[in-house]
Amino acid sequence: MIFQPKGVCSNAIDVELEEGIIKSVKFTGGCNGNTQGISRLVVGMKAEDAISRLKGIKCGFKSTSCPDQLACALEQMLENA
């Protein structure tokens, strides 16, 4: 699934889930080092666990962040599964 994040620097989040487990995450745009780190940390994790850890994280003065938007993408994927 390619998710279009809102309110952050990244333009897209490409997420692959298999049976509720995160197989891959790739951000387009955003802070390259941070988004690579997030992507590597969540691979192999249950989507629900990643959501609980990432949801609500803010970036500076913004009301959301790339990790928070990843949580939104994962929630949407689980709802549509």
PDB file of N, CA, C and O in Angstrom:
ATOM      1  N   MET A   1       0.848  -1.176   0.000  1.00  0.00           N
ATOM      2  CA  MET A   1       0.000   0.000   0.000  1.00  0.00           C
ATOM      3  C   MET A   1       0.890   1.235   0.000  1.00  0.00           C
ATOM      4  O   MET A   1       1.896   1.290   0.709  1.00  0.00           O
ATOM      5  N   ILE A   2       0.519   2.200  -0.784  1.00  0.00           N
ATOM      6  CA  ILE A   2       1.208   3.494  -0.757  1.00  0.00           C
ATOM      7  C   ILE A   2       0.269   4.488  -0.090  1.00  0.00           C
ATOM      8  O   ILE A   2      -0.823   4.769  -0.584  1.00  0.00           O
ATOM      9  N   PHE A   3       0.718   5.012   1.040  1.00  0.00           N
ATOM     10  CA  PHE A   3      -0.065   5.929   1.865  1.00  0.00           C
ATOM     11  C   PHE A   3       0.426   7.348   1.625  1.00  0.00           C
ATOM     12  O   PHE A   3       1.633   7.589   1.584  1.00  0.00           O
ATOM     13  N   GLN A   4      -0.501   8.290   1.467  1.00  0.00           N
ATOM     14  CA  GLN A   4      -0.158   9.703   1.286  1.00  0.00           C
ATOM     15  C   GLN A   4      -0.248  10.407   2.644  1.00  0.00           C
ATOM     16  O   GLN A   4      -1.346  10.726   3.100  1.00  0.00           O
ATOM     17  N   PRO A   5       0.899  10.652   3.295  1.00  0.00           N
ATOM     18  CA  PRO A   5       0.866  11.290   4.611  1.00  0.00           C
ATOM     19  C   PRO A   5       0.440  12.756   4.532  1.00  0.00           C
ATOM     20  O   PRO A   5       0.580  13.405   3.496  1.00  0.00           O
ATOM     21  N   LYS A   6      -0.074  13.250   5.630  1.00  0.00           N
ATOM     22  CA  LYS A   6      -0.520  14.636   5.710  1.00  0.00           C
ATOM     23  C   LYS A   6       0.210  15.343   6.844  1.00  0.00           C
ATOM     24  O   LYS A   6       0.378  14.788   7.930  1.00  0.00           O
ATOM     25  N   GLY A   7       0.646  16.582   6.576  1.00  0.00           N
ATOM     26  CA  GLY A   7       1.228  17.411   7.617  1.00  0.00           C
ATOM     27  C   GLY A   7       2.682  17.117   7.941  1.00  0.00           C
ATOM     28  O   GLY A   7       3.186  17.569   8.970  1.00  0.00           O
ATOM     29  N   VAL A   8       3.375  16.359   7.073  1.00  0.00           N
ATOM     30  CA  VAL A   8       4.784  16.038   7.305  1.00  0.00           C
ATOM     31  C   VAL A   8       5.586  16.282   6.034  1.00  0.00           C
ATOM     32  O   VAL A   8       5.023  16.569   4.977  1.00  0.00           O
ATOM     33  N   CYS A   9       6.894  16.166   6.145  1.00  0.00           N
ATOM     34  CA  CYS A   9       7.787  16.407   5.011  1.00  0.00           C
ATOM     35  C   CYS A   9       7.788  15.264   4.001  1.00  0.00           C
ATOM     36  O   CYS A   9       8.031  15.498   2.817  1.00  0.00           O
ATOM     37  N   SER A  10       7.526  14.050   4.434  1.00  0.00           N
ATOM     38  CA  SER A  10       7.522  12.922   3.501  1.00  0.00           C
ATOM     39  C   SER A  10       6.296  13.001   2.595  1.00  0.00           C
ATOM     40  O   SER A  10       5.235  13.479   2.998  1.00  0.00           O
ATOM     41  N   ASN A  11       6.468  12.520   1.356  1.00  0.00           N
ATOM     42  CA  ASN A  11       5.411  12.590   0.349  1.00  0.00           C
ATOM     43  C   ASN A  11       4.602  11.307   0.257  1.00  0.00           C
ATOM     44  O   ASN A  11       3.434  11.330  -0.133  1.00  0.00           O
ATOM     45  N   ALA A  12       5.225  10.183   0.619  1.00  0.00           N
ATOM     46  CA  ALA A  12       4.557   8.892   0.509  1.00  0.00           C
ATOM     47  C   ALA A  12       5.216   7.899   1.457  1.00  0.00           C
ATOM     48  O   ALA A  12       6.398   8.011   1.779  1.00  0.00           O
ATOM     49  N   ILE A  13       4.424   6.926   1.896  1.00  0.00           N
ATOM     50  CA  ILE A  13       4.941   5.822   2.713  1.00  0.00           C
ATOM     51  C   ILE A  13       4.460   4.541   2.049  1.00  0.00           C
ATOM     52  O   ILE A  13       3.259   4.296   1.937  1.00  0.00           O
ATOM     53  N   ASP A  14       5.413   3.729   1.611  1.00  0.00           N
ATOM     54  CA  ASP A  14       5.098   2.448   0.967  1.00  0.00           C
ATOM     55  C   ASP A  14       5.269   1.361   2.024  1.00  0.00           C
ATOM     56  O   ASP A  14       6.375   1.121   2.506  1.00  0.00           O
ATOM     57  N   VAL A  15       4.162   0.706   2.378  1.00  0.00           N
ATOM     58  CA  VAL A  15       4.162  -0.283   3.461  1.00  0.00           C
ATOM     59  C   VAL A  15       3.692  -1.630   2.929  1.00  0.00           C
ATOM     60  O   VAL A  15       2.723  -1.714   2.174  1.00  0.00           O
ATOM     61  N   GLU A  16       4.397  -2.683   3.340  1.00  0.00           N
ATOM     62  CA  GLU A  16       3.985  -4.041   2.992  1.00  0.00           C
ATOM     63  C   GLU A  16       3.756  -4.825   4.272  1.00  0.00           C
ATOM     64  O   GLU A  16       4.646  -4.942   5.115  1.00  0.00           O
ATOM     65  N   LEU A  17       2.539  -5.363   4.406  1.00  0.00           N
ATOM     66  CA  LEU A  17       2.158  -6.199   5.553  1.00  0.00           C
ATOM     67  C   LEU A  17       1.884  -7.612   5.064  1.00  0.00           C
ATOM     68  O   LEU A  17       1.355  -7.813   3.971  1.00  0.00           O
ATOM     69  N   GLU A  18       2.245  -8.577   5.878  1.00  0.00           N
ATOM     70  CA  GLU A  18       1.903  -9.963   5.592  1.00  0.00           C
ATOM     71  C   GLU A  18       1.414 -10.601   6.877  1.00  0.00           C
ATOM     72  O   GLU A  18       2.183 -10.781   7.821  1.00  0.00           O
ATOM     73  N   GLU A  19       0.130 -10.943   6.912  1.00  0.00           N
ATOM     74  CA  GLU A  19      -0.491 -11.546   8.089  1.00  0.00           C
ATOM     75  C   GLU A  19      -0.269 -10.705   9.352  1.00  0.00           C
ATOM     76  O   GLU A  19      -0.003 -11.237  10.429  1.00  0.00           O
ATOM     77  N   GLY A  20      -0.384  -9.387   9.195  1.00  0.00           N
ATOM     78  CA  GLY A  20      -0.260  -8.478  10.328  1.00  0.00           C
ATOM     79  C   GLY A  20       1.156  -8.144  10.743  1.00  0.00           C
ATOM     80  O   GLY A  20       1.360  -7.416  11.714  1.00  0.00           O
ATOM     81  N   ILE A  21       2.146  -8.667  10.019  1.00  0.00           N
ATOM     82  CA  ILE A  21       3.551  -8.393  10.320  1.00  0.00           C
ATOM     83  C   ILE A  21       4.100  -7.446   9.257  1.00  0.00           C
ATOM     84  O   ILE A  21       3.858  -7.633   8.065  1.00  0.00           O
ATOM     85  N   ILE A  22       4.839  -6.431   9.694  1.00  0.00           N
ATOM     86  CA  ILE A  22       5.414  -5.457   8.766  1.00  0.00           C
ATOM     87  C   ILE A  22       6.599  -6.098   8.042  1.00  0.00           C
ATOM     88  O   ILE A  22       7.571  -6.522   8.666  1.00  0.00           O
ATOM     89  N   LYS A  23       6.497  -6.158   6.717  1.00  0.00           N
ATOM     90  CA  LYS A  23       7.553  -6.756   5.893  1.00  0.00           C
ATOM     91  C   LYS A  23       8.510  -5.702   5.348  1.00  0.00           C
ATOM     92  O   LYS A  23       9.710  -5.953   5.236  1.00  0.00           O
ATOM     93  N   SER A  24       7.988  -4.525   5.010  1.00  0.00           N
ATOM     94  CA  SER A  24       8.855  -3.444   4.522  1.00  0.00           C
ATOM     95  C   SER A  24       8.157  -2.103   4.678  1.00  0.00           C
ATOM     96  O   SER A  24       6.929  -2.012   4.649  1.00  0.00           O
ATOM     97  N   VAL A  25       8.967  -1.065   4.844  1.00  0.00           N
ATOM     98  CA  VAL A  25       8.481   0.316   4.908  1.00  0.00           C
ATOM     99  C   VAL A  25       9.490   1.175   4.167  1.00  0.00           C
ATOM    100  O   VAL A  25      10.693   1.075   4.404  1.00  0.00           O
ATOM    101  N   LYS A  26       8.996   2.024   3.267  1.00  0.00           N
ATOM    102  CA  LYS A  26       9.874   2.952   2.559  1.00  0.00           C
ATOM    103  C   LYS A  26       9.193   4.309   2.488  1.00  0.00           C
ATOM    104  O   LYS A  26       8.092   4.440   1.952  1.00  0.00           O
ATOM    105  N   PHE A  27       9.860   5.311   3.032  1.00  0.00           N
ATOM    106  CA  PHE A  27       9.372   6.678   2.984  1.00  0.00           C
ATOM    107  C   PHE A  27       9.955   7.360   1.750  1.00  0.00           C
ATOM    108  O   PHE A  27      11.111   7.131   1.394  1.00  0.00           O
ATOM    109  N   THR A  28       9.150   8.198   1.102  1.00  0.00           N
ATOM    110  CA  THR A  28       9.636   9.062   0.036  1.00  0.00           C
ATOM    111  C   THR A  28       9.626  10.471   0.594  1.00  0.00           C
ATOM    112  O   THR A  28       8.577  10.992   0.970  1.00  0.00           O
ATOM    113  N   GLY A  29      10.796  11.084   0.646  1.00  0.00           N
ATOM    114  CA  GLY A  29      10.925  12.406   1.233  1.00  0.00           C
ATOM    115  C   GLY A  29      11.090  12.300   2.742  1.00  0.00           C
ATOM    116  O   GLY A  29      11.226  11.207   3.292  1.00  0.00           O
ATOM    117  N   GLY A  30      11.077  13.434   3.389  1.00  0.00           N
ATOM    118  CA  GLY A  30      11.266  13.453   4.835  1.00  0.00           C
ATOM    119  C   GLY A  30      12.735  13.469   5.218  1.00  0.00           C
ATOM    120  O   GLY A  30      13.599  13.595   4.350  1.00  0.00           O
ATOM    121  N   CYS A  31      13.023  13.345   6.480  1.00  0.00           N
ATOM    122  CA  CYS A  31      14.395  13.323   7.001  1.00  0.00           C
ATOM    123  C   CYS A  31      14.970  11.928   6.755  1.00  0.00           C
ATOM    124  O   CYS A  31      14.626  10.977   7.458  1.00  0.00           O
ATOM    125  N   ASN A  32      15.827  11.813   5.777  1.00  0.00           N
ATOM    126  CA  ASN A  32      16.281  10.523   5.275  1.00  0.00           C
ATOM    127  C   ASN A  32      16.785   9.583   6.369  1.00  0.00           C
ATOM    128  O   ASN A  32      16.356   8.430   6.426  1.00  0.00           O
ATOM    129  N   GLY A  33      17.666  10.037   7.220  1.00  0.00           N
ATOM    130  CA  GLY A  33      18.205   9.167   8.266  1.00  0.00           C
ATOM    131  C   GLY A  33      17.141   8.700   9.233  1.00  0.00           C
ATOM    132  O   GLY A  33      17.107   7.528   9.608  1.00  0.00           O
ATOM    133  N   ASN A  34      16.272   9.609   9.638  1.00  0.00           N
ATOM    134  CA  ASN A  34      15.209   9.246  10.585  1.00  0.00           C
ATOM    135  C   ASN A  34      14.216   8.265   9.978  1.00  0.00           C
ATOM    136  O   ASN A  34      13.814   7.303  10.633  1.00  0.00           O
ATOM    137  N   THR A  35      13.819   8.500   8.738  1.00  0.00           N
ATOM    138  CA  THR A  35      12.837   7.608   8.129  1.00  0.00           C
ATOM    139  C   THR A  35      13.443   6.234   7.832  1.00  0.00           C
ATOM    140  O   THR A  35      12.747   5.222   7.912  1.00  0.00           O
ATOM    141  N   GLN A  36      14.732   6.191   7.490  1.00  0.00           N
ATOM    142  CA  GLN A  36      15.387   4.892   7.314  1.00  0.00           C
ATOM    143  C   GLN A  36      15.441   4.135   8.638  1.00  0.00           C
ATOM    144  O   GLN A  36      15.215   2.926   8.684  1.00  0.00           O
ATOM    145  N   GLY A  37      15.742   4.860   9.707  1.00  0.00           N
ATOM    146  CA  GLY A  37      15.801   4.238  11.028  1.00  0.00           C
ATOM    147  C   GLY A  37      14.465   3.672  11.458  1.00  0.00           C
ATOM    148  O   GLY A  37      14.388   2.541  11.937  1.00  0.00           O
ATOM    149  N   ILE A  38      13.410   4.456  11.287  1.00  0.00           N
ATOM    150  CA  ILE A  38      12.064   3.996  11.632  1.00  0.00           C
ATOM    151  C   ILE A  38      11.726   2.745  10.829  1.00  0.00           C
ATOM    152  O   ILE A  38      11.229   1.758  11.371  1.00  0.00           O
ATOM    153  N   SER A  39      12.004   2.804   9.526  1.00  0.00           N
ATOM    154  CA  SER A  39      11.687   1.684   8.637  1.00  0.00           C
ATOM    155  C   SER A  39      12.370   0.406   9.084  1.00  0.00           C
ATOM    156  O   SER A  39      11.738  -0.649   9.127  1.00  0.00           O
ATOM    157  N   ARG A  40      13.636   0.481   9.415  1.00  0.00           N
ATOM    158  CA  ARG A  40      14.379  -0.712   9.827  1.00  0.00           C
ATOM    159  C   ARG A  40      13.923  -1.236  11.181  1.00  0.00           C
ATOM    160  O   ARG A  40      13.900  -2.445  11.410  1.00  0.00           O
ATOM    161  N   LEU A  41      13.565  -0.336  12.067  1.00  0.00           N
ATOM    162  CA  LEU A  41      13.143  -0.764  13.401  1.00  0.00           C
ATOM    163  C   LEU A  41      11.822  -1.503  13.400  1.00  0.00           C
ATOM    164  O   LEU A  41      11.627  -2.417  14.203  1.00  0.00           O
ATOM    165  N   VAL A  42      10.904  -1.127  12.511  1.00  0.00           N
ATOM    166  CA  VAL A  42       9.581  -1.734  12.553  1.00  0.00           C
ATOM    167  C   VAL A  42       9.453  -3.017  11.725  1.00  0.00           C
ATOM    168  O   VAL A  42       8.492  -3.766  11.900  1.00  0.00           O
ATOM    169  N   VAL A  43      10.402  -3.280  10.830  1.00  0.00           N
ATOM    170  CA  VAL A  43      10.319  -4.506  10.020  1.00  0.00           C
ATOM    171  C   VAL A  43      10.364  -5.721  10.943  1.00  0.00           C
ATOM    172  O   VAL A  43      11.229  -5.823  11.812  1.00  0.00           O
ATOM    173  N   GLY A  44       9.416  -6.643  10.743  1.00  0.00           N
ATOM    174  CA  GLY A  44       9.300  -7.837  11.574  1.00  0.00           C
ATOM    175  C   GLY A  44       8.393  -7.661  12.779  1.00  0.00           C
ATOM    176  O   GLY A  44       8.105  -8.625  13.488  1.00  0.00           O
ATOM    177  N   MET A  45       7.943  -6.440  13.015  1.00  0.00           N
ATOM    178  CA  MET A  45       7.090  -6.131  14.161  1.00  0.00           C
ATOM    179  C   MET A  45       5.618  -6.312  13.782  1.00  0.00           C
ATOM    180  O   MET A  45       5.240  -6.109  12.628  1.00  0.00           O
ATOM    181  N   LYS A  46       4.798  -6.691  14.750  1.00  0.00           N
ATOM    182  CA  LYS A  46       3.353  -6.717  14.529  1.00  0.00           C
ATOM    183  C   LYS A  46       2.884  -5.291  14.292  1.00  0.00           C
ATOM    184  O   LYS A  46       3.346  -4.361  14.953  1.00  0.00           O
ATOM    185  N   ALA A  47       1.967  -5.120  13.351  1.00  0.00           N
ATOM    186  CA  ALA A  47       1.453  -3.791  13.040  1.00  0.00           C
ATOM    187  C   ALA A  47       0.859  -3.126  14.278  1.00  0.00           C
ATOM    188  O   ALA A  47       1.064  -1.932  14.495  1.00  0.00           O
ATOM    189  N   GLU A  48       0.123  -3.891  15.095  1.00  0.00           N
ATOM    190  CA  GLU A  48      -0.495  -3.326  16.298  1.00  0.00           C
ATOM    191  C   GLU A  48       0.555  -2.788  17.275  1.00  0.00           C
ATOM    192  O   GLU A  48       0.347  -1.750  17.904  1.00  0.00           O
ATOM    193  N   ASP A  49       1.680  -3.493  17.399  1.00  0.00           N
ATOM    194  CA  ASP A  49       2.741  -3.040  18.302  1.00  0.00           C
ATOM    195  C   ASP A  49       3.377  -1.749  17.793  1.00  0.00           C
ATOM    196  O   ASP A  49       3.653  -0.838  18.574  1.00  0.00           O
ATOM    197  N   ALA A  50       3.606  -1.674  16.490  1.00  0.00           N
ATOM    198  CA  ALA A  50       4.178  -0.463  15.911  1.00  0.00           C
ATOM    199  C   ALA A  50       3.228   0.716  16.096  1.00  0.00           C
ATOM    200  O   ALA A  50       3.661   1.818  16.432  1.00  0.00           O
ATOM    201  N   ILE A  51       1.946   0.488  15.880  1.00  0.00           N
ATOM    202  CA  ILE A  51       0.952   1.549  16.057  1.00  0.00           C
ATOM    203  C   ILE A  51       0.991   2.079  17.485  1.00  0.00           C
ATOM    204  O   ILE A  51       0.997   3.290  17.702  1.00  0.00           O
ATOM    205  N   SER A  52       1.017   1.168  18.459  1.00  0.00           N
ATOM    206  CA  SER A  52       0.993   1.609  19.864  1.00  0.00           C
ATOM    207  C   SER A  52       2.249   2.397  20.231  1.00  0.00           C
ATOM    208  O   SER A  52       2.197   3.260  21.107  1.00  0.00           O
ATOM    209  N   ARG A  53       3.353   2.121  19.588  1.00  0.00           N
ATOM    210  CA  ARG A  53       4.601   2.836  19.894  1.00  0.00           C
ATOM    211  C   ARG A  53       4.729   4.160  19.139  1.00  0.00           C
ATOM    212  O   ARG A  53       5.347   5.097  19.645  1.00  0.00           O
ATOM    213  N   LEU A  54       4.159   4.248  17.946  1.00  0.00           N
ATOM    214  CA  LEU A  54       4.387   5.408  17.079  1.00  0.00           C
ATOM    215  C   LEU A  54       3.263   6.437  17.100  1.00  0.00           C
ATOM    216  O   LEU A  54       3.501   7.621  16.859  1.00  0.00           O
ATOM    217  N   LYS A  55       2.051   5.998  17.384  1.00  0.00           N
ATOM    218  CA  LYS A  55       0.888   6.902  17.326  1.00  0.00           C
ATOM    219  C   LYS A  55       1.030   8.041  18.335  1.00  0.00           C
ATOM    220  O   LYS A  55       1.346   7.827  19.506  1.00  0.00           O
ATOM    221  N   GLY A  56       0.788   9.251  17.845  1.00  0.00           N
ATOM    222  CA  GLY A  56       0.806  10.424  18.714  1.00  0.00           C
ATOM    223  C   GLY A  56       2.139  11.147  18.791  1.00  0.00           C
ATOM    224  O   GLY A  56       2.227  12.196  19.430  1.00  0.00           O
ATOM    225  N   ILE A  57       3.183  10.616  18.156  1.00  0.00           N
ATOM    226  CA  ILE A  57       4.476  11.299  18.151  1.00  0.00           C
ATOM    227  C   ILE A  57       4.346  12.564  17.306  1.00  0.00           C
ATOM    228  O   ILE A  57       3.775  12.533  16.216  1.00  0.00           O
ATOM    229  N   LYS A  58       4.873  13.668  17.811  1.00  0.00           N
ATOM    230  CA  LYS A  58       4.827  14.945  17.103  1.00  0.00           C
ATOM    231  C   LYS A  58       6.219  15.328  16.639  1.00  0.00           C
ATOM    232  O   LYS A  58       7.218  14.908  17.223  1.00  0.00           O
ATOM    233  N   CYS A  59       6.277  16.128  15.584  1.00  0.00           N
ATOM    234  CA  CYS A  59       7.545  16.625  15.051  1.00  0.00           C
ATOM    235  C   CYS A  59       7.589  18.135  15.249  1.00  0.00           C
ATOM    236  O   CYS A  59       6.912  18.884  14.544  1.00  0.00           O
ATOM    237  N   GLY A  60       8.383  18.568  16.202  1.00  0.00           N
ATOM    238  CA  GLY A  60       8.480  19.996  16.476  1.00  0.00           C
ATOM    239  C   GLY A  60       7.129  20.611  16.765  1.00  0.00           C
ATOM    240  O   GLY A  60       6.408  20.154  17.652  1.00  0.00           O
ATOM    241  N   PHE A  61       6.782  21.656  16.012  1.00  0.00           N
ATOM    242  CA  PHE A  61       5.515  22.365  16.214  1.00  0.00           C
ATOM    243  C   PHE A  61       4.345  21.714  15.501  1.00  0.00           C
ATOM    244  O   PHE A  61       3.201  22.137  15.670  1.00  0.00           O
ATOM    245  N   LYS A  62       4.618  20.684  14.702  1.00  0.00           N
ATOM    246  CA  LYS A  62       3.559  20.014  13.940  1.00  0.00           C
ATOM    247  C   LYS A  62       2.732  19.110  14.861  1.00  0.00           C
ATOM    248  O   LYS A  62       3.218  18.643  15.891  1.00  0.00           O
ATOM    249  N   SER A  63       1.488  18.874  14.475  1.00  0.00           N
ATOM    250  CA  SER A  63       0.612  18.022  15.285  1.00  0.00           C
ATOM    251  C   SER A  63       0.795  16.541  14.972  1.00  0.00           C
ATOM    252  O   SER A  63       0.151  15.693  15.590  1.00  0.00           O
ATOM    253  N   THR A  64       1.667  16.223  14.017  1.00  0.00           N
ATOM    254  CA  THR A  64       1.936  14.848  13.621  1.00  0.00           C
ATOM    255  C   THR A  64       3.415  14.703  13.291  1.00  0.00           C
ATOM    256  O   THR A  64       4.192  15.644  13.458  1.00  0.00           O
ATOM    257  N   SER A  65       3.799  13.518  12.822  1.00  0.00           N
ATOM    258  CA  SER A  65       5.191  13.247  12.454  1.00  0.00           C
ATOM    259  C   SER A  65       5.194  12.088  11.465  1.00  0.00           C
ATOM    260  O   SER A  65       4.158  11.466  11.228  1.00  0.00           O
ATOM    261  N   CYS A  66       6.342  11.802  10.895  1.00  0.00           N
ATOM    262  CA  CYS A  66       6.434  10.642  10.003  1.00  0.00           C
ATOM    263  C   CYS A  66       6.109   9.340  10.750  1.00  0.00           C
ATOM    264  O   CYS A  66       5.390   8.504  10.202  1.00  0.00           O
ATOM    265  N   PRO A  67       6.610   9.131  11.980  1.00  0.00           N
ATOM    266  CA  PRO A  67       6.213   7.921  12.707  1.00  0.00           C
ATOM    267  C   PRO A  67       4.702   7.865  12.957  1.00  0.00           C
ATOM    268  O   PRO A  67       4.097   6.801  12.826  1.00  0.00           O
ATOM    269  N   ASP A  68       4.094   8.988  13.311  1.00  0.00           N
ATOM    270  CA  ASP A  68       2.656   9.036  13.542  1.00  0.00           C
ATOM    271  C   ASP A  68       1.896   8.732  12.256  1.00  0.00           C
ATOM    272  O   ASP A  68       0.881   8.035  12.286  1.00  0.00           O
ATOM    273  N   GLN A  69       2.373   9.243  11.139  1.00  0.00           N
ATOM    274  CA  GLN A  69       1.729   8.971   9.858  1.00  0.00           C
ATOM    275  C   GLN A  69       1.886   7.506   9.451  1.00  0.00           C
ATOM    276  O   GLN A  69       0.993   6.939   8.823  1.00  0.00           O
ATOM    277  N   LEU A  70       3.011   6.895   9.803  1.00  0.00           N
ATOM    278  CA  LEU A  70       3.172   5.457   9.568  1.00  0.00           C
ATOM    279  C   LEU A  70       2.130   4.684  10.377  1.00  0.00           C
ATOM    280  O   LEU A  70       1.542   3.723   9.881  1.00  0.00           O
ATOM    281  N   ALA A  71       1.905   5.103  11.618  1.00  0.00           N
ATOM    282  CA  ALA A  71       0.872   4.464  12.442  1.00  0.00           C
ATOM    283  C   ALA A  71      -0.493   4.605  11.778  1.00  0.00           C
ATOM    284  O   ALA A  71      -1.280   3.658  11.788  1.00  0.00           O
ATOM    285  N   CYS A  72      -0.786   5.764  11.206  1.00  0.00           N
ATOM    286  CA  CYS A  72      -2.058   5.973  10.498  1.00  0.00           C
ATOM    287  C   CYS A  72      -2.169   5.035   9.301  1.00  0.00           C
ATOM    288  O   CYS A  72      -3.230   4.460   9.058  1.00  0.00           O
ATOM    289  N   ALA A  73      -1.080   4.880   8.554  1.00  0.00           N
ATOM    290  CA  ALA A  73      -1.074   3.976   7.403  1.00  0.00           C
ATOM    291  C   ALA A  73      -1.347   2.546   7.843  1.00  0.00           C
ATOM    292  O   ALA A  73      -2.137   1.837   7.221  1.00  0.00           O
ATOM    293  N   LEU A  74      -0.692   2.129   8.912  1.00  0.00           N
ATOM    294  CA  LEU A  74      -0.875   0.768   9.418  1.00  0.00           C
ATOM    295  C   LEU A  74      -2.303   0.543   9.901  1.00  0.00           C
ATOM    296  O   LEU A  74      -2.881  -0.515   9.654  1.00  0.00           O
ATOM    297  N   GLU A  75      -2.873   1.527  10.586  1.00  0.00           N
ATOM    298  CA  GLU A  75      -4.268   1.420  11.033  1.00  0.00           C
ATOM    299  C   GLU A  75      -5.202   1.257   9.840  1.00  0.00           C
ATOM    300  O   GLU A  75      -6.114   0.431   9.863  1.00  0.00           O
ATOM    301  N   GLN A  76      -4.972   2.037   8.816  1.00  0.00           N
ATOM    302  CA  GLN A  76      -5.806   1.967   7.619  1.00  0.00           C
ATOM    303  C   GLN A  76      -5.681   0.589   6.963  1.00  0.00           C
ATOM    304  O   GLN A  76      -6.675   0.010   6.524  1.00  0.00           O
ATOM    305  N   MET A  77      -4.476   0.080   6.902  1.00  0.00           N
ATOM    306  CA  MET A  77      -4.262  -1.244   6.304  1.00  0.00           C
ATOM    307  C   MET A  77      -4.974  -2.337   7.089  1.00  0.00           C
ATOM    308  O   MET A  77      -5.572  -3.239   6.501  1.00  0.00           O
ATOM    309  N   LEU A  78      -4.911  -2.259   8.411  1.00  0.00           N
ATOM    310  CA  LEU A  78      -5.576  -3.265   9.239  1.00  0.00           C
ATOM    311  C   LEU A  78      -7.094  -3.177   9.104  1.00  0.00           C
ATOM    312  O   LEU A  78      -7.774  -4.203   9.099  1.00  0.00           O
ATOM    313  N   GLU A  79      -7.627  -1.967   8.996  1.00  0.00           N
ATOM    314  CA  GLU A  79      -9.069  -1.786   8.838  1.00  0.00           C
ATOM    315  C   GLU A  79      -9.560  -2.363   7.510  1.00  0.00           C
ATOM    316  O   GLU A  79     -10.670  -2.887   7.423  1.00  0.00           O
ATOM    317  N   ASN A  80      -8.719  -2.261   6.476  1.00  0.00           N
ATOM    318  CA  ASN A  80      -9.112  -2.705   5.136  1.00  0.00           C
ATOM    319  C   ASN A  80      -8.763  -4.170   4.871  1.00  0.00           C
ATOM    320  O   ASN A  80      -9.052  -4.693   3.795  1.00  0.00           O
ATOM    321  N   ALA A  81      -8.145  -4.829   5.845  1.00  0.00           N
ATOM    322  CA  ALA A  81      -7.741  -6.228   5.628  1.00  0.00           C
ATOM    323  C   ALA A  81      -8.912  -7.175   5.729  1.00  0.00           C
ATOM    324  O   ALA A  81      -8.743  -8.385   5.572  1.00  0.00           O
TER     325      ALA A  81
END
